[in-house]
Amino acid sequence: MPQLVKKTKMCNPDAFLDEQDLKDIAESQEAVRQGRVYTHEEVGKILGFR
């Protein structure tokens, strides 16, 4: 089981982030820094909604 990290500045103090969550957040931050922009349709496909 992956190690869970307690994030103290969240609205829900009982919320935990696992290693994959932290990796996804870091990748998203890098995408923003690089100026990558996604449409609603692209996001839906990435998340498997469409």
C-alpha positions as CSV (number, residue, x, y, z in Angstrom):
1,M,0.0,0.0,0.0
2,P,1.4,3.4,-0.9
3,Q,2.4,5.7,1.9
4,L,-0.2,8.4,2.5
5,V,0.7,12.0,3.2
6,K,-1.5,14.2,5.5
7,K,-2.0,17.6,3.9
8,T,-2.7,20.0,6.7
9,K,-3.8,23.1,4.8
10,M,-6.8,21.5,3.1
11,C,-10.4,22.3,3.9
12,N,-10.8,18.7,5.0
13,P,-8.2,18.0,7.7
14,D,-8.8,14.3,7.4
15,A,-7.9,14.2,3.7
16,F,-4.8,12.3,2.6
17,L,-2.8,12.3,-0.6
18,D,-0.9,9.2,-1.8
19,E,2.3,9.2,-3.9
20,Q,0.3,9.1,-7.2
21,D,-1.7,12.2,-6.1
22,L,1.5,14.1,-5.4
23,K,3.0,13.0,-8.8
24,D,-0.2,14.1,-10.6
25,I,-0.1,17.5,-8.8
26,A,3.5,18.0,-9.7
27,E,2.8,17.2,-13.4
28,S,-0.1,19.6,-13.5
29,Q,2.0,22.4,-12.0
30,E,4.6,21.8,-14.6
31,A,2.0,21.9,-17.4
32,V,0.8,25.3,-16.1
33,R,4.3,26.6,-15.9
34,Q,4.9,25.6,-19.5
35,G,1.7,27.3,-20.6
36,R,-0.1,24.1,-21.7
37,V,-3.8,24.7,-22.2
38,Y,-6.5,22.0,-22.5
39,T,-10.1,22.3,-23.8
40,H,-13.0,20.8,-21.8
41,E,-13.2,18.0,-24.4
42,E,-9.5,17.1,-24.0
43,V,-9.8,17.1,-20.2
44,G,-12.9,14.8,-20.5
45,K,-11.0,12.4,-22.7
46,I,-8.0,12.4,-20.4
47,L,-10.2,11.7,-17.4
48,G,-12.2,9.1,-19.2
49,F,-15.5,10.9,-19.2
50,R,-15.9,11.0,-23.0
